[in-house]
């Protein structure tokens, strides 16, 4: 059941490559992709795994609960969870919309239900991210979101993380395990290889000087905690993809300057992304598929930068992570 309250068409989004071909019933693939592109933490495989867990892809699925009628004293059967995404009526009132434009808003319309699922998931993810940032809860944002989905967000807040409920912990484990079924395996051959013992390749050749490591609190800096590793290299130095994946952003950012973001194969149920920042030039466009060691751009001094360098970031599950162990440093 989808939580405490239970869940209560344009072109394909950039995440399309992450959803394994043929794993999702064809009639629902476009909706799953669309719902899985609403926010960073909730990917298409998350949406698909939840649907399998909740309804087994049955758009007519329905469960009931038995309650005593306060007027007659009789036990009556009332609807509990409905449709492919298993919304309870009260939660559906908040999240349901006529996404399929058929003139009605119904949890039994797969398009309406799957999009509502994405909206609800993303709202929970934002709430859980806020809990983590405020120190109210700790843990991976996706894990906390799934726990909040099952037990309610305030249970996560109460326990400062995943609640100690067997059902909730099993739910989180089950969804994370099911995600593998729906996640596309990206081949890592081509332009290079990830060295043995590493999870990613280095984005630069040789042994460039690290001018600012991950996590350093820089006194007097407006940015405080350092979200990546800075490599001091001359402007125009070739920058390479640290792993196989899909370019989800290639463009200008006021802080990062010329920026490229690559989404890689998920690991342990978590999304994995690398970012390449302050580039003097970009060599790949959004939507491009890259292989290990493929040129993504050249280092530079664009955006909020005080000198030529590469600011390299790693995000797992939407959270900044120290890249050093991943690239053999």
C-alpha positions as protocol buffer text, in pm:
chain_id: "A"
residue {
  index: 1
  type: UNK
  ca { x: 0 y: 0 z: 0 }
}
residue {
  index: 2
  type: UNK
  ca { x: 130 y: 343 z: -87 }
}
residue {
  index: 3
  type: UNK
  ca { x: 159 y: 516 z: 239 }
}
residue {
  index: 4
  type: UNK
  ca { x: 1 y: 698 z: 520 }
}
residue {
  index: 5
  type: UNK
  ca { x: -194 y: 819 z: 309 }
}
residue {
  index: 6
  type: UNK
  ca { x: -117 y: 597 z: 40 }
}
residue {
  index: 7
  type: UNK
  ca { x: -37 y: 754 z: -281 }
}
residue {
  index: 8
  type: UNK
  ca { x: -185 y: 901 z: -151 }
}
residue {
  index: 9
  type: UNK
  ca { x: 261 y: 1369 z: -2378 }
}
residue {
  index: 10
  type: UNK
  ca { x: 550 y: 1537 z: -2538 }
}
residue {
  index: 11
  type: UNK
  ca { x: 881 y: 1377 z: -2623 }
}
residue {
  index: 12
  type: UNK
  ca { x: 1060 y: 1138 z: -2392 }
}
residue {
  index: 13
  type: UNK
  ca { x: 1268 y: 1309 z: -2121 }
}
residue {
  index: 14
  type: UNK
  ca { x: 1644 y: 1284 z: -2090 }
}
residue {
  index: 15
  type: UNK
  ca { x: 1611 y: 1000 z: -1840 }
}
residue {
  index: 16
  type: UNK
  ca { x: 1472 y: 771 z: -2108 }
}
residue {
  index: 17
  type: UNK
  ca { x: 1800 y: 585 z: -2143 }
}
residue {
  index: 18
  type: UNK
  ca { x: 1785 y: 483 z: -1777 }
}
residue {
  index: 19
  type: UNK
  ca { x: 1459 y: 289 z: -1814 }
}
residue {
  index: 20
  type: UNK
  ca { x: 1529 y: -58 z: -1949 }
}
residue {
  index: 21
  type: UNK
  ca { x: 1363 y: -127 z: -2283 }
}
residue {
  index: 22
  type: UNK
  ca { x: 1077 y: -374 z: -2260 }
}
residue {
  index: 23
  type: UNK
  ca { x: 1069 y: -388 z: -1879 }
}
residue {
  index: 24
  type: UNK
  ca { x: 763 y: -163 z: -1846 }
}
residue {
  index: 25
  type: UNK
  ca { x: 439 y: -249 z: -2028 }
}
residue {
  index: 26
  type: UNK
  ca { x: 438 y: -48 z: -2350 }
}
residue {
  index: 27
  type: UNK
  ca { x: 108 y: 123 z: -2270 }
}
residue {
  index: 28
  type: UNK
  ca { x: 259 y: 283 z: -1960 }
}
residue {
  index: 29
  type: UNK
  ca { x: 620 y: 353 z: -2064 }
}
residue {
  index: 30
  type: UNK
  ca { x: 565 y: 716 z: -2169 }
}
residue {
  index: 31
  type: UNK
  ca { x: 383 y: 795 z: -1846 }
}
residue {
  index: 32
  type: UNK
  ca { x: 653 y: 631 z: -1632 }
}
residue {
  index: 33
  type: UNK
  ca { x: 923 y: 828 z: -1813 }
}
residue {
  index: 34
  type: UNK
  ca { x: 732 y: 1152 z: -1770 }
}
residue {
  index: 35
  type: UNK
  ca { x: 659 y: 1093 z: -1402 }
}
residue {
  index: 36
  type: UNK
  ca { x: 1025 y: 993 z: -1351 }
}
residue {
  index: 37
  type: UNK
  ca { x: 1154 y: 1323 z: -1488 }
}
residue {
  index: 38
  type: UNK
  ca { x: 984 y: 1559 z: -1243 }
}
residue {
  index: 39
  type: UNK
  ca { x: 1269 y: 1576 z: -994 }
}
residue {
  index: 40
  type: UNK
  ca { x: 1623 y: 1451 z: -954 }
}
residue {
  index: 41
  type: UNK
  ca { x: 1560 y: 1199 z: -678 }
}
residue {
  index: 42
  type: UNK
  ca { x: 1266 y: 1016 z: -836 }
}
residue {
  index: 43
  type: UNK
  ca { x: 1371 y: 836 z: -1153 }
}
residue {
  index: 44
  type: UNK
  ca { x: 1163 y: 628 z: -1391 }
}
residue {
  index: 45
  type: UNK
  ca { x: 1288 y: 300 z: -1235 }
}
residue {
  index: 46
  type: UNK
  ca { x: 1168 y: 422 z: -893 }
}
residue {
  index: 47
  type: UNK
  ca { x: 821 y: 487 z: -1036 }
}
residue {
  index: 48
  type: UNK
  ca { x: 815 y: 150 z: -1210 }
}
residue {
  index: 49
  type: UNK
  ca { x: 934 y: -42 z: -903 }
}
residue {
  index: 50
  type: UNK
  ca { x: 666 y: 116 z: -687 }
}
residue {
  index: 51
  type: UNK
  ca { x: 393 y: 30 z: -937 }
}
residue {
  index: 52
  type: UNK
  ca { x: 502 y: -332 z: -949 }
}
residue {
  index: 53
  type: UNK
  ca { x: 506 y: -347 z: -569 }
}
residue {
  index: 54
  type: UNK
  ca { x: 168 y: -179 z: -532 }
}
residue {
  index: 55
  type: UNK
  ca { x: -49 y: -322 z: -810 }
}
residue {
  index: 56
  type: UNK
  ca { x: 159 y: -547 z: -1032 }
}
residue {
  index: 57
  type: UNK
  ca { x: 69 y: -310 z: -1321 }
}
residue {
  index: 58
  type: UNK
  ca { x: -305 y: -372 z: -1281 }
}
residue {
  index: 59
  type: UNK
  ca { x: -491 y: -47 z: -1359 }
}
residue {
  index: 60
  type: UNK
  ca { x: -810 y: -186 z: -1201 }
}
residue {
  index: 61
  type: UNK
  ca { x: -648 y: -298 z: -877 }
}
residue {
  index: 62
  type: UNK
  ca { x: -852 y: -217 z: -570 }
}
residue {
  index: 63
  type: UNK
  ca { x: -833 y: -303 z: -202 }
}
residue {
  index: 64
  type: UNK
  ca { x: -1081 y: -250 z: 76 }
}
residue {
  index: 65
  type: UNK
  ca { x: -1099 y: -212 z: 449 }
}
residue {
  index: 66
  type: UNK
  ca { x: -1383 y: -315 z: 678 }
}
residue {
  index: 67
  type: UNK
  ca { x: -1512 y: -58 z: 924 }
}
residue {
  index: 68
  type: UNK
  ca { x: -1811 y: -29 z: 1157 }
}
residue {
  index: 69
  type: UNK
  ca { x: -2083 y: 211 z: 1044 }
}
residue {
  index: 70
  type: UNK
  ca { x: -2129 y: 452 z: 1338 }
}
residue {
  index: 71
  type: UNK
  ca { x: -2501 y: 489 z: 1262 }
}
residue {
  index: 72
  type: UNK
  ca { x: -2606 y: 129 z: 1208 }
}
residue {
  index: 73
  type: UNK
  ca { x: -2330 y: -57 z: 1390 }
}
residue {
  index: 74
  type: UNK
  ca { x: -2288 y: -281 z: 1086 }
}
residue {
  index: 75
  type: UNK
  ca { x: -1952 y: -372 z: 941 }
}
residue {
  index: 76
  type: UNK
  ca { x: -1924 y: -227 z: 593 }
}
residue {
  index: 77
  type: UNK
  ca { x: -1666 y: -254 z: 315 }
}
residue {
  index: 78
  type: UNK
  ca { x: -1514 y: 75 z: 197 }
}
residue {
  index: 79
  type: UNK
  ca { x: -1250 y: 138 z: -73 }
}
residue {
  index: 80
  type: UNK
  ca { x: -894 y: 171 z: 55 }
}
residue {
  index: 81
  type: UNK
  ca { x: -646 y: 180 z: -232 }
}
residue {
  index: 82
  type: UNK
  ca { x: -735 y: 220 z: -598 }
}
residue {
  index: 83
  type: UNK
  ca { x: -576 y: 189 z: -939 }
}
residue {
  index: 84
  type: UNK
  ca { x: -234 y: 116 z: -1080 }
}
residue {
  index: 85
  type: UNK
  ca { x: -64 y: 343 z: -824 }
}
residue {
  index: 86
  type: UNK
  ca { x: -293 y: 245 z: -535 }
}
residue {
  index: 87
  type: UNK
  ca { x: -416 y: 582 z: -407 }
}
residue {
  index: 88
  type: UNK
  ca { x: -648 y: 611 z: -114 }
}
residue {
  index: 89
  type: UNK
  ca { x: -937 y: 849 z: -185 }
}
residue {
  index: 90
  type: UNK
  ca { x: -824 y: 1120 z: 58 }
}
residue {
  index: 91
  type: UNK
  ca { x: -473 y: 1140 z: -89 }
}
residue {
  index: 92
  type: UNK
  ca { x: -607 y: 1127 z: -443 }
}
residue {
  index: 93
  type: UNK
  ca { x: -796 y: 1452 z: -381 }
}
residue {
  index: 94
  type: UNK
  ca { x: -463 y: 1628 z: -328 }
}
residue {
  index: 95
  type: UNK
  ca { x: -257 y: 1483 z: -611 }
}
residue {
  index: 96
  type: UNK
  ca { x: -498 y: 1369 z: -880 }
}
residue {
  index: 97
  type: UNK
  ca { x: -531 y: 1569 z: -1205 }
}
residue {
  index: 98
  type: UNK
  ca { x: -665 y: 1502 z: -1552 }
}
residue {
  index: 99
  type: UNK
  ca { x: -320 y: 1435 z: -1697 }
}
residue {
  index: 100
  type: UNK
  ca { x: -447 y: 1220 z: -1981 }
}
residue {
  index: 101
  type: UNK
  ca { x: -700 y: 1491 z: -2081 }
}
residue {
  index: 102
  type: UNK
  ca { x: -993 y: 1252 z: -2111 }
}
residue {
  index: 103
  type: UNK
  ca { x: -1229 y: 1477 z: -1918 }
}
residue {
  index: 104
  type: UNK
  ca { x: -1215 y: 1297 z: -1584 }
}
residue {
  index: 105
  type: UNK
  ca { x: -977 y: 1271 z: -1288 }
}
residue {
  index: 106
  type: UNK
  ca { x: -956 y: 908 z: -1183 }
}
residue {
  index: 107
  type: UNK
  ca { x: -705 y: 684 z: -1000 }
}
residue {
  index: 108
  type: UNK
  ca { x: -819 y: 413 z: -1244 }
}
residue {
  index: 109
  type: UNK
  ca { x: -681 y: 613 z: -1539 }
}
residue {
  index: 110
  type: UNK
  ca { x: -315 y: 504 z: -1556 }
}
residue {
  index: 111
  type: UNK
  ca { x: -194 y: 837 z: -1692 }
}
residue {
  index: 112
  type: UNK
  ca { x: -361 y: 1034 z: -1414 }
}
residue {
  index: 113
  type: UNK
  ca { x: -241 y: 791 z: -1147 }
}
residue {
  index: 114
  type: UNK
  ca { x: 122 y: 759 z: -1258 }
}
residue {
  index: 115
  type: UNK
  ca { x: 167 y: 1136 z: -1290 }
}
residue {
  index: 116
  type: UNK
  ca { x: 8 y: 1188 z: -949 }
}
residue {
  index: 117
  type: UNK
  ca { x: 251 y: 929 z: -813 }
}
residue {
  index: 118
  type: UNK
  ca { x: 542 y: 1129 z: -952 }
}
residue {
  index: 119
  type: UNK
  ca { x: 413 y: 1455 z: -801 }
}
residue {
  index: 120
  type: UNK
  ca { x: 361 y: 1293 z: -463 }
}
residue {
  index: 121
  type: UNK
  ca { x: 702 y: 1122 z: -466 }
}
residue {
  index: 122
  type: UNK
  ca { x: 880 y: 1446 z: -556 }
}
residue {
  index: 123
  type: UNK
  ca { x: 698 y: 1640 z: -285 }
}
residue {
  index: 124
  type: UNK
  ca { x: 812 y: 1378 z: -33 }
}
residue {
  index: 125
  type: UNK
  ca { x: 1168 y: 1392 z: -169 }
}
residue {
  index: 126
  type: UNK
  ca { x: 1176 y: 1771 z: -120 }
}
residue {
  index: 127
  type: UNK
  ca { x: 1047 y: 1726 z: 234 }
}
residue {
  index: 128
  type: UNK
  ca { x: 1304 y: 1457 z: 314 }
}
residue {
  index: 129
  type: UNK
  ca { x: 1584 y: 1666 z: 164 }
}
residue {
  index: 130
  type: UNK
  ca { x: 1477 y: 1949 z: 393 }
}
residue {
  index: 131
  type: UNK
  ca { x: 1488 y: 1715 z: 692 }
}
residue {
  index: 132
  type: UNK
  ca { x: 1844 y: 1613 z: 604 }
}
residue {
  index: 133
  type: UNK
  ca { x: 1959 y: 1972 z: 547 }
}
residue {
  index: 134
  type: UNK
  ca { x: 1804 y: 2082 z: 878 }
}
residue {
  index: 135
  type: UNK
  ca { x: 1958 y: 1791 z: 1067 }
}
residue {
  index: 136
  type: UNK
  ca { x: 1615 y: 1652 z: 1154 }
}
residue {
  index: 137
  type: UNK
  ca { x: 1686 y: 1318 z: 986 }
}
residue {
  index: 138
  type: UNK
  ca { x: 1987 y: 1142 z: 838 }
}
residue {
  index: 139
  type: UNK
  ca { x: 2024 y: 896 z: 555 }
}
residue {
  index: 140
  type: UNK
  ca { x: 1994 y: 870 z: 180 }
}
residue {
  index: 141
  type: UNK
  ca { x: 1718 y: 1099 z: 47 }
}
residue {
  index: 142
  type: UNK
  ca { x: 1566 y: 826 z: -170 }
}
residue {
  index: 143
  type: UNK
  ca { x: 1559 y: 579 z: 121 }
}
residue {
  index: 144
  type: UNK
  ca { x: 1391 y: 839 z: 341 }
}
residue {
  index: 145
  type: UNK
  ca { x: 1145 y: 923 z: 65 }
}
residue {
  index: 146
  type: UNK
  ca { x: 1044 y: 560 z: 26 }
}
residue {
  index: 147
  type: UNK
  ca { x: 1012 y: 528 z: 404 }
}
residue {
  index: 148
  type: UNK
  ca { x: 798 y: 842 z: 413 }
}
residue {
  index: 149
  type: UNK
  ca { x: 589 y: 704 z: 131 }
}
residue {
  index: 150
  type: UNK
  ca { x: 514 y: 391 z: 329 }
}
residue {
  index: 151
  type: UNK
  ca { x: 497 y: 514 z: 689 }
}
residue {
  index: 152
  type: UNK
  ca { x: 433 y: 885 z: 647 }
}
residue {
  index: 153
  type: UNK
  ca { x: 686 y: 1171 z: 654 }
}
residue {
  index: 154
  type: UNK
  ca { x: 631 y: 1250 z: 1019 }
}
residue {
  index: 155
  type: UNK
  ca { x: 734 y: 900 z: 1120 }
}
residue {
  index: 156
  type: UNK
  ca { x: 1068 y: 970 z: 948 }
}
residue {
  index: 157
  type: UNK
  ca { x: 1094 y: 1298 z: 1138 }
}
residue {
  index: 158
  type: UNK
  ca { x: 1000 y: 1132 z: 1467 }
}
residue {
  index: 159
  type: UNK
  ca { x: 1273 y: 868 z: 1438 }
}
residue {
  index: 160
  type: UNK
  ca { x: 1532 y: 1085 z: 1264 }
}
residue {
  index: 161
  type: UNK
  ca { x: 1553 y: 844 z: 972 }
}
residue {
  index: 162
  type: UNK
  ca { x: 1387 y: 525 z: 849 }
}
residue {
  index: 163
  type: UNK
  ca { x: 1134 y: 426 z: 1117 }
}
residue {
  index: 164
  type: UNK
  ca { x: 1197 y: 94 z: 1295 }
}
residue {
  index: 165
  type: UNK
  ca { x: 887 y: -62 z: 1143 }
}
residue {
  index: 166
  type: UNK
  ca { x: 939 y: -401 z: 981 }
}
residue {
  index: 167
  type: UNK
  ca { x: 689 y: -322 z: 706 }
}
residue {
  index: 168
  type: UNK
  ca { x: 857 y: 8 z: 621 }
}
residue {
  index: 169
  type: UNK
  ca { x: 1210 y: -132 z: 618 }
}
residue {
  index: 170
  type: UNK
  ca { x: 1098 y: -421 z: 402 }
}
residue {
  index: 171
  type: UNK
  ca { x: 923 y: -177 z: 168 }
}
residue {
  index: 172
  type: UNK
  ca { x: 1240 y: 29 z: 119 }
}
residue {
  index: 173
  type: UNK
  ca { x: 1447 y: -285 z: 56 }
}
residue {
  index: 174
  type: UNK
  ca { x: 1189 y: -424 z: -184 }
}
residue {
  index: 175
  type: UNK
  ca { x: 1165 y: -109 z: -397 }
}
residue {
  index: 176
  type: UNK
  ca { x: 1544 y: -73 z: -414 }
}
residue {
  index: 177
  type: UNK
  ca { x: 1574 y: -436 z: -523 }
}
residue {
  index: 178
  type: UNK
  ca { x: 1297 y: -405 z: -784 }
}
residue {
  index: 179
  type: UNK
  ca { x: 1462 y: -97 z: -935 }
}
residue {
  index: 180
  type: UNK
  ca { x: 1734 y: -314 z: -1083 }
}
residue {
  index: 181
  type: UNK
  ca { x: 1475 y: -483 z: -1305 }
}
residue {
  index: 182
  type: UNK
  ca { x: 1382 y: -152 z: -1463 }
}
residue {
  index: 183
  type: UNK
  ca { x: 1723 y: 16 z: -1485 }
}
residue {
  index: 184
  type: UNK
  ca { x: 1907 y: 11 z: -1816 }
}
residue {
  index: 185
  type: UNK
  ca { x: 2258 y: -129 z: -1807 }
}
residue {
  index: 186
  type: UNK
  ca { x: 2494 y: 116 z: -1980 }
}
residue {
  index: 187
  type: UNK
  ca { x: 2792 y: -48 z: -2140 }
}
residue {
  index: 188
  type: UNK
  ca { x: 3122 y: 87 z: -2020 }
}
residue {
  index: 189
  type: UNK
  ca { x: 3344 y: 19 z: -2320 }
}
residue {
  index: 190
  type: UNK
  ca { x: 3447 y: 258 z: -2594 }
}
residue {
  index: 191
  type: UNK
  ca { x: 3679 y: 548 z: -2533 }
}
residue {
  index: 192
  type: UNK
  ca { x: 3842 y: 408 z: -2222 }
}
residue {
  index: 193
  type: UNK
  ca { x: 3803 y: 184 z: -1920 }
}
residue {
  index: 194
  type: UNK
  ca { x: 3755 y: 232 z: -1549 }
}
residue {
  index: 195
  type: UNK
  ca { x: 4078 y: 120 z: -1378 }
}
residue {
  index: 196
  type: UNK
  ca { x: 4059 y: -191 z: -1163 }
}
residue {
  index: 197
  type: UNK
  ca { x: 3958 y: -112 z: -807 }
}
residue {
  index: 198
  type: UNK
  ca { x: 3781 y: 212 z: -902 }
}
residue {
  index: 199
  type: UNK
  ca { x: 3416 y: 292 z: -964 }
}
residue {
  index: 200
  type: UNK
  ca { x: 3489 y: 576 z: -1206 }
}
residue {
  index: 201
  type: UNK
  ca { x: 3781 y: 692 z: -1418 }
}
residue {
  index: 202
  type: UNK
  ca { x: 3957 y: 1021 z: -1350 }
}
residue {
  index: 203
  type: UNK
  ca { x: 3825 y: 1315 z: -1559 }
}
residue {
  index: 204
  type: UNK
  ca { x: 4177 y: 1434 z: -1644 }
}
residue {
  index: 205
  type: UNK
  ca { x: 4484 y: 1255 z: -1771 }
}
residue {
  index: 206
  type: UNK
  ca { x: 4804 y: 1241 z: -1567 }
}
residue {
  index: 207
  type: UNK
  ca { x: 4819 y: 1349 z: -1204 }
}
residue {
  index: 208
  type: UNK
  ca { x: 4692 y: 1709 z: -1190 }
}
residue {
  index: 209
  type: UNK
  ca { x: 4733 y: 1913 z: -873 }
}
residue {
  index: 210
  type: UNK
  ca { x: 4431 y: 1925 z: -643 }
}
residue {
  index: 211
  type: UNK
  ca { x: 4387 y: 2290 z: -544 }
}
residue {
  index: 212
  type: UNK
  ca { x: 4080 y: 2233 z: -326 }
}
residue {
  index: 213
  type: UNK
  ca { x: 3962 y: 1890 z: -206 }
}
residue {
  index: 214
  type: UNK
  ca { x: 3605 y: 1787 z: -137 }
}
residue {
  index: 215
  type: UNK
  ca { x: 3445 y: 1908 z: 184 }
}
residue {
  index: 216
  type: UNK
  ca { x: 3689 y: 2184 z: 272 }
}
residue {
  index: 217
  type: UNK
  ca { x: 3525 y: 2475 z: 450 }
}
residue {
  index: 218
  type: UNK
  ca { x: 3690 y: 2776 z: 294 }
}
residue {
  index: 219
  type: UNK
  ca { x: 3714 y: 3069 z: 539 }
}
residue {
  index: 220
  type: UNK
  ca { x: 3563 y: 3384 z: 397 }
}
residue {
  index: 221
  type: UNK
  ca { x: 3411 y: 3202 z: 102 }
}
residue {
  index: 222
  type: UNK
  ca { x: 3046 y: 3266 z: 23 }
}
residue {
  index: 223
  type: UNK
  ca { x: 3015 y: 2902 z: -78 }
}
residue {
  index: 224
  type: UNK
  ca { x: 3145 y: 2737 z: 239 }
}
residue {
  index: 225
  type: UNK
  ca { x: 3145 y: 2358 z: 205 }
}
residue {
  index: 226
  type: UNK
  ca { x: 3318 y: 2246 z: -114 }
}
residue {
  index: 227
  type: UNK
  ca { x: 3092 y: 2017 z: -316 }
}
residue {
  index: 228
  type: UNK
  ca { x: 3358 y: 1867 z: -542 }
}
residue {
  index: 229
  type: UNK
  ca { x: 3730 y: 1849 z: -618 }
}
residue {
  index: 230
  type: UNK
  ca { x: 3916 y: 2136 z: -788 }
}
residue {
  index: 231
  type: UNK
  ca { x: 4200 y: 2036 z: -1020 }
}
residue {
  index: 232
  type: UNK
  ca { x: 4443 y: 2317 z: -1104 }
}
residue {
  index: 233
  type: UNK
  ca { x: 4496 y: 2278 z: -1478 }
}
residue {
  index: 234
  type: UNK
  ca { x: 4553 y: 2526 z: -1756 }
}
residue {
  index: 235
  type: UNK
  ca { x: 4256 y: 2655 z: -1953 }
}
residue {
  index: 236
  type: UNK
  ca { x: 4190 y: 2434 z: -2254 }
}
residue {
  index: 237
  type: UNK
  ca { x: 4296 y: 2106 z: -2087 }
}
residue {
  index: 238
  type: UNK
  ca { x: 4084 y: 1815 z: -2222 }
}
residue {
  index: 239
  type: UNK
  ca { x: 3820 y: 1687 z: -1978 }
}
residue {
  index: 240
  type: UNK
  ca { x: 3688 y: 1331 z: -2014 }
}
residue {
  index: 241
  type: UNK
  ca { x: 3375 y: 1143 z: -1902 }
}
residue {
  index: 242
  type: UNK
  ca { x: 3445 y: 949 z: -1582 }
}
residue {
  index: 243
  type: UNK
  ca { x: 3201 y: 677 z: -1681 }
}
residue {
  index: 244
  type: UNK
  ca { x: 2952 y: 568 z: -1942 }
}
residue {
  index: 245
  type: UNK
  ca { x: 2620 y: 749 z: -1932 }
}
residue {
  index: 246
  type: UNK
  ca { x: 2388 y: 1010 z: -2075 }
}
residue {
  index: 247
  type: UNK
  ca { x: 2440 y: 1387 z: -2080 }
}
residue {
  index: 248
  type: UNK
  ca { x: 2148 y: 1539 z: -1888 }
}
residue {
  index: 249
  type: UNK
  ca { x: 2276 y: 1900 z: -1899 }
}
residue {
  index: 250
  type: UNK
  ca { x: 2516 y: 2084 z: -2124 }
}
residue {
  index: 251
  type: UNK
  ca { x: 2498 y: 2459 z: -2104 }
}
residue {
  index: 252
  type: UNK
  ca { x: 2559 y: 2774 z: -1905 }
}
residue {
  index: 253
  type: UNK
  ca { x: 2508 y: 2814 z: -1531 }
}
residue {
  index: 254
  type: UNK
  ca { x: 2574 y: 3147 z: -1359 }
}
residue {
  index: 255
  type: UNK
  ca { x: 2774 y: 2981 z: -1080 }
}
residue {
  index: 256
  type: UNK
  ca { x: 2933 y: 2689 z: -1265 }
}
residue {
  index: 257
  type: UNK
  ca { x: 2990 y: 2861 z: -1598 }
}
residue {
  index: 258
  type: UNK
  ca { x: 3001 y: 2615 z: -1887 }
}
residue {
  index: 259
  type: UNK
  ca { x: 2877 y: 2294 z: -1732 }
}
residue {
  index: 260
  type: UNK
  ca { x: 2822 y: 1931 z: -1833 }
}
residue {
  index: 261
  type: UNK
  ca { x: 2627 y: 1679 z: -1622 }
}
residue {
  index: 262
  type: UNK
  ca { x: 2640 y: 1305 z: -1697 }
}
residue {
  index: 263
  type: UNK
  ca { x: 2406 y: 1046 z: -1547 }
}
residue {
  index: 264
  type: UNK
  ca { x: 2566 y: 703 z: -1510 }
}
residue {
  index: 265
  type: UNK
  ca { x: 2437 y: 356 z: -1432 }
}
residue {
  index: 266
  type: UNK
  ca { x: 2273 y: 346 z: -1088 }
}
residue {
  index: 267
  type: UNK
  ca { x: 2457 y: 167 z: -808 }
}
residue {
  index: 268
  type: UNK
  ca { x: 2289 y: 0 z: -511 }
}
residue {
  index: 269
  type: UNK
  ca { x: 1961 y: 161 z: -608 }
}
residue {
  index: 270
  type: UNK
  ca { x: 2108 y: 512 z: -612 }
}
residue {
  index: 271
  type: UNK
  ca { x: 2145 y: 745 z: -905 }
}
residue {
  index: 272
  type: UNK
  ca { x: 2503 y: 834 z: -995 }
}
residue {
  index: 273
  type: UNK
  ca { x: 2596 y: 1160 z: -1168 }
}
residue {
  index: 274
  type: UNK
  ca { x: 2918 y: 1346 z: -1240 }
}
residue {
  index: 275
  type: UNK
  ca { x: 2948 y: 1715 z: -1324 }
}
residue {
  index: 276
  type: UNK
  ca { x: 3223 y: 1902 z: -1508 }
}
residue {
  index: 277
  type: UNK
  ca { x: 3233 y: 2276 z: -1439 }
}
residue {
  index: 278
  type: UNK
  ca { x: 3392 y: 2612 z: -1533 }
}
residue {
  index: 279
  type: UNK
  ca { x: 3473 y: 2474 z: -1878 }
}
residue {
  index: 280
  type: UNK
  ca { x: 3607 y: 2696 z: -2153 }
}
residue {
  index: 281
  type: UNK
  ca { x: 3421 y: 2483 z: -2408 }
}
residue {
  index: 282
  type: UNK
  ca { x: 3171 y: 2195 z: -2411 }
}
residue {
  index: 283
  type: UNK
  ca { x: 3206 y: 1903 z: -2652 }
}
residue {
  index: 284
  type: UNK
  ca { x: 2878 y: 1718 z: -2592 }
}
residue {
  index: 285
  type: UNK
  ca { x: 2511 y: 1814 z: -2611 }
}
residue {
  index: 286
  type: UNK
  ca { x: 2222 y: 1725 z: -2382 }
}
residue {
  index: 287
  type: UNK
  ca { x: 2091 y: 1377 z: -2460 }
}
residue {
  index: 288
  type: UNK
  ca { x: 2422 y: 1248 z: -2593 }
}
residue {
  index: 289
  type: UNK
  ca { x: 2547 y: 905 z: -2488 }
}
residue {
  index: 290
  type: UNK
  ca { x: 2907 y: 905 z: -2367 }
}
residue {
  index: 291
  type: UNK
  ca { x: 3154 y: 629 z: -2294 }
}
residue {
  index: 292
  type: UNK
  ca { x: 3438 y: 617 z: -2042 }
}
residue {
  index: 293
  type: UNK
  ca { x: 3714 y: 855 z: -2149 }
}
residue {
  index: 294
  type: UNK
  ca { x: 3507 y: 1040 z: -2410 }
}
residue {
  index: 295
  type: UNK
  ca { x: 3586 y: 1412 z: -2442 }
}
residue {
  index: 296
  type: UNK
  ca { x: 3314 y: 1625 z: -2277 }
}
residue {
  index: 297
  type: UNK
  ca { x: 3488 y: 1962 z: -2288 }
}
residue {
  index: 298
  type: UNK
  ca { x: 3795 y: 2166 z: -2201 }
}
residue {
  index: 299
  type: UNK
  ca { x: 3880 y: 2321 z: -1866 }
}
residue {
  index: 300
  type: UNK
  ca { x: 3846 y: 2694 z: -1822 }
}
residue {
  index: 301
  type: UNK
  ca { x: 3767 y: 2985 z: -1593 }
}
residue {
  index: 302
  type: UNK
  ca { x: 3397 y: 3052 z: -1653 }
}
residue {
  index: 303
  type: UNK
  ca { x: 3124 y: 3131 z: -1401 }
}
residue {
  index: 304
  type: UNK
  ca { x: 3221 y: 3199 z: -1039 }
}
residue {
  index: 305
  type: UNK
  ca { x: 3584 y: 3103 z: -1075 }
}
residue {
  index: 306
  type: UNK
  ca { x: 3903 y: 3274 z: -960 }
}
residue {
  index: 307
  type: UNK
  ca { x: 4138 y: 3095 z: -1197 }
}
residue {
  index: 308
  type: UNK
  ca { x: 4160 y: 2816 z: -1457 }
}
residue {
  index: 309
  type: UNK
  ca { x: 4063 y: 2480 z: -1310 }
}
residue {
  index: 310
  type: UNK
  ca { x: 3818 y: 2190 z: -1332 }
}
residue {
  index: 311
  type: UNK
  ca { x: 3558 y: 2163 z: -1058 }
}
residue {
  index: 312
  type: UNK
  ca { x: 3454 y: 1796 z: -1065 }
}
residue {
  index: 313
  type: UNK
  ca { x: 3152 y: 1672 z: -868 }
}
residue {
  index: 314
  type: UNK
  ca { x: 2992 y: 1338 z: -788 }
}
residue {
  index: 315
  type: UNK
  ca { x: 2632 y: 1299 z: -675 }
}
residue {
  index: 316
  type: UNK
  ca { x: 2483 y: 971 z: -550 }
}
residue {
  index: 317
  type: UNK
  ca { x: 2113 y: 958 z: -481 }
}
residue {
  index: 318
  type: UNK
  ca { x: 2102 y: 1330 z: -554 }
}
residue {
  index: 319
  type: UNK
  ca { x: 2351 y: 1410 z: -275 }
}
residue {
  index: 320
  type: UNK
  ca { x: 2704 y: 1546 z: -311 }
}
residue {
  index: 321
  type: UNK
  ca { x: 2958 y: 1270 z: -245 }
}
residue {
  index: 322
  type: UNK
  ca { x: 3336 y: 1274 z: -216 }
}
residue {
  index: 323
  type: UNK
  ca { x: 3464 y: 1173 z: -563 }
}
residue {
  index: 324
  type: UNK
  ca { x: 3816 y: 1090 z: -443 }
}
residue {
  index: 325
  type: UNK
  ca { x: 3761 y: 721 z: -349 }
}
residue {
  index: 326
  type: UNK
  ca { x: 3561 y: 665 z: -667 }
}
residue {
  index: 327
  type: UNK
  ca { x: 3841 y: 785 z: -897 }
}
residue {
  index: 328
  type: UNK
  ca { x: 4131 y: 628 z: -709 }
}
residue {
  index: 329
  type: UNK
  ca { x: 4258 y: 927 z: -511 }
}
